[in-house]
Amino acid sequence: PNLRALILPHLTSCFSPEAEPKFPTVVPARDFDPARDAARIETAIKTKGVDEQTIIDILTRRSGEQRREIAFEYERIAKKDLNTALKAALSGPLEALMLGLMKTTAQYDASELKASMKGLGTDEETLIEIVCSRNDEELADIKKVYKEMFKKDLEKDVAGDTSGDFAKLLLSLVQTKRDQPSNVVDYEKIDEDARSLYEAGVKRKGTDVVTWITIMSQRSVPHLQKVFERYKSYSPYDMKESIRKEVKGDLEKSFLTLVECFENRQLYFANRLNEAMKSKGAKEKVVTRIMVSRCEVDLMKIRTEFRRQHKRSLYQTIAEHTKGDYQKALLSLCGGDD
């Protein structure tokens, strides 16, 4: 058979969206017995003053799939819903973390998005973090689950809660129209996009935001990485500096998040974690969200980036900036020191 026919399909399959490798810190437990775990949790909840340590040990050291089996067994044994029991037994950041772990990654992201748009005002920071840092495959999952959970379209909710160019950008991302990576590098297109980004921003008075949105929401990530490299031969400022000069507020934050995630998604999360823990009154919400949503995706790689960038481990930083049972649970999800 012709060699090309043998090799080409394999080349393409490296780029299929499912092929993004996982670097979890939380993996399925061996010798897993959901009934035993459920019984131990029930005992821990009934203990005077609640035995948080047992609950933490079990739930942070099982995969999402296994946690759902535990919940099923728990309901059978205790005749009540595990989430309700955990809500009653726990409080504060530990409660939020444990309840987060009981959802699938997509359910968790969907509920965090929903909460960011609930009631008066919008928690733009959360909205930006989730929409701008998830890849198309993750966003497609989140949309599907959002619809199942809330009987509403994520697009409609985002549109109803944001406005202007910020809304345009978020909606373009939520529509998941990004090109699949190609194994052919199109130098002409790279050059054209780099020039368009420059001409739409730094080169002119005012910014043609729509051009920026189109390129950043529709091109594949490997293509964009080369575009930002090429951009430097047109602009006196790199892409991030250009964004800071051209746009402000939520739009600026969104574009910066996108560029950081295109360049190195795990470094983006590492920096978010570092900021959240160093800020006055550690932003527990942000720390919880990243640890819960990434522990079965790429937290191992986030740990590596954290160590490289901040010259100390994520483990040490959590130990220093958090406390009590919440800290124990985070350290367990972290899965070790570097």
N, C-alpha and C positions, 0 to 999 in steps of 0.2 A: 504494500500500500504506500501511497505517497506520504513522505515524512511530514509534510506540512499539514496534511489532514489529521495526522496523529497529534501534532504539537499544538496547533491553533486552538482547538476546543479547550485544552488545558490552560492555555494562556488566558483565554477569556474567563474561565471559571475562577481564576485568582481574583478577578475584579467583580465577581458577582456580589451583591450587597451583603448576603449572608456570610460571606467569607471574611468579614472583619474579625480577626482573631480576638478571643476573649482572654483577659488577664485578671481573673477574679481572686479575691482574698477569701471569699466564702465559697466553699465547694461542698458537694454532698457528703454527709457523714457516712463512714463505713459501718457495717453491722447496725443499720438503722432499724429501730423498732418504734413505730409511731405510737402504739398503745402504751408502751413503757414511758415514753416521753410525755404523753398526755397525762398519765397518772402522776408522774413526778411534778408536772406543772400544777395539777390540781392540788396536790399536797402543799406545794410551795405557796399557792394562793391562799390556802386555808390556814397556813401557819400564822400564829399570832405575830402581827407586825410584818407579815409577808416576807418570804424568803426570796428577795430579788435576785440574789446570786444564781440560784438554780434556774430561774426563768431566763436570765441573761445567758448563762452557759448553754442552755438548750437552744434558744431561739437565734442567737448570733452565730451558732456553729452548725446550722443546718441550712441546706439550700432552700430556695423559695418553694420549690416543688415539695420538699420534705415538710416544711412548715405547714403547707396546706393539708398534707396528710395528717399531721398532728392535730390541726384544727378540727378535722373530720372526726378523728378518734376522740378528741376531747368532748365534742358535742355528744357523742355516743355514751361516753363514760359519765360525764358530769351533767348531762341533760341541759346544758346551756352553751351559749355561743362563746367561743374563746375570746373574740374581740371585746365583747361586753364584759367578760370576767377580767380581762387585762385592764380595761378602762377603770373598773372599780378598784382594782388592786394597786395600780400604779398611778403616778402623777408626774406633772412637770415634763421636762425634756426626755426623761426615760420613757414615759408613757408614749409620747409622740414617736420616739424612735422604734419602740416595740410594735406599735400599731402600724407604723410604716413598713416594717419587715413582714407583716402579715399580708401585705398586698403584693401582686406581681409588680415588676419594675414599671411596666406600662400603666397599671392601675395607680401606682404611687405617683408617677409623673402627672397623670391625668387629674388626680385629686389635688395635687399641689397647684396645678394650673387653675383648676376650678376655684380653689381657695383664694388664689391671687386676684380673682376677678369678682369675688363675692361682695355683696353689700356696697357701701359707699366707698368710693376711691378704689384705686387699683394698686396692687403691690407690683409695680413695674419691674423691680429688681428680679423678682422670681420669674415673672413672665419672660423677661429678656434671657435670664440664665437658661431656662428650659428650652424655649423655642430656638434660641441661637446656638445652643451647644449640642443639640441632638441631631444625629444624621437622619437622612430621609427614611431609612428603614424604621428607626425608632419613632420618628414623627408619625409615620403611617400607622404604626401600632397604637400610639397614644390617641390618635384621632378615632380609631375604631373603638377602642376601649372607652373613650370619653363619651361617645355616642351611646354605648351600652350602659354606662354607669349613670349618665345624667340626662339621657333622652334628648340631647341637644348637640348641635354641630359645634365643634371647637371653633371653626372659622367664624360662625355667626357670633359666638360669644366674644371672640377677640375683636371682631369688627365693632361690636356694640360697646366695647370697653375702652377702645383706644381711638385715636384720631390722627388725621394728617399723614405725613410721610412715615411716622412711626408705625401707624396701622398698616400702611401699604407694605412696608418691609416685613412685618410679622406675618401678614397674610400671604405674601409671596413665599415665605418660608414654609408656612403651614400647608400650602398647596402642593408641596413636595414635587416640584417639577425639575429637580436637579438632573443633569445629564449623568449617565453612567460613565465611570472612568473608561477611557479607551486605551488600547495598547499602542495606538499610533499617536505620537506627539505632533500636534498641529502647530508648528512654529508661527505660521502666518496668523492664525487665530489668537495665539498667545500675544503676539505683538499688537494686533488690532485691539484686543481687550485692554491691554496695558495702556495703549494710547487713548482709548475711549475713557478710561477711568481718569486719566490725567486731564483730558480736555473737558470732562464733565465737572471737574473740581478745581484743582489748584490753578489751572491755566486761565480760567475765566472768572469774571466777577459773579459771585453767587455760585450755587452748586446745582447741577442738573442731577438731583437725587435719584430720579427714576432710572437713569442709566446705571448708576451704582447698584441700585436694588436689583435690576435685571441681571447684571453680570454676577453679582454675589449670591443670588438665589437660584440661578439656573445652571451655572457651570460646575463641572465636576471638581472635586477637591484637589486632585493632583494637578489639574489644569490651572486652577486658581493659584496654587503654590508657585507655579512657574510664571503666572501673570504678575504676581506681586514682586517677584525677583526682577522681571523685565521692566516693571513700572519704574524702578530706580534709575533706569537709563533715560527716562523722560522727565521725571520729577526731581526737584532738589530735595524733596522730603520723601521718606518711605511711606507706605500705605497708612500705617497707624498715625504717624505725624500728620499726614494729610487729612485724615478723618478728624483729628483733634482741631485742626485749623478750620475745617469746612463746616462741620455740624456740631450741634450742642445737645445737651440734655439726653433724653432717652434714646434718641436716634444715634447720637455719638456712642453711647454705651453699647447699643445693639451692634453697630458696625464694628466696634472694637472687639466685642465678644466673638463675632463671626470670624474676623481676621485671626484672632488668637487661636480659635478652635481649628481653623483651616491649617494654621501653621503647626500647632501641637496641642491637641485637645486635652491631653492629660496634664500638660503643663498649665493650661488654663484652670483646670480644676484644682491643681496643687496650689496655685496662687490664690484662688478664691478661698480655699481652706485656710491658708496662712493668714490672709487678711481678716477672715471672719474670727479666727482665734485670737489674733493680736488686737483686734479692735476692743474698745472699752466695753465691758459686759459682753464677753464672747458671743457673737451672733450665733446662738445655738441652732436657730432654724436653718441657717445656711449649712452649718457643719453637719447637722442631722441629714439634711436633704442630700448632700453630696455623698456622705458615707452610705446611706441607705440605697440611693439610686445607682451607685456605681460599684457596690461591693461584689456583685456578681457579673460585672461588665469589665471594668478596667482599673479597679482600685490598686491592684498590684503595680501597674505601670504608673499610676498617679503617685504612689509611694516612691518609686524610683526617681520620678521627676522632682518630687518634693525635696528629696535628699540632695539631688544634684543642684537644684536652684537655691535652696535655703540653708545648705550646709549643716542641716541637722535632720533627724528623721521625723516623719509624720507622727510616729509613735511617741517620741520624746515631746513633741509639740503638744499633742493631745494631753499627755500626762501633766504637762506644765500648766495648761490653760483651762482645763475642765476639772470637775471633781465628782466624788461620790459614785453612786451606781451608774450614773450617766457616763462618767469617764470609763468605768469598767466595761460597759457595753461598747463604747467607741473603740477602746483598745482591742477588744475581742474582734470586732469587725475589721479593724486595721490588720489583724492577722500576723503581727510580729513587728520587730524592730529592724531597721536597716543599718 
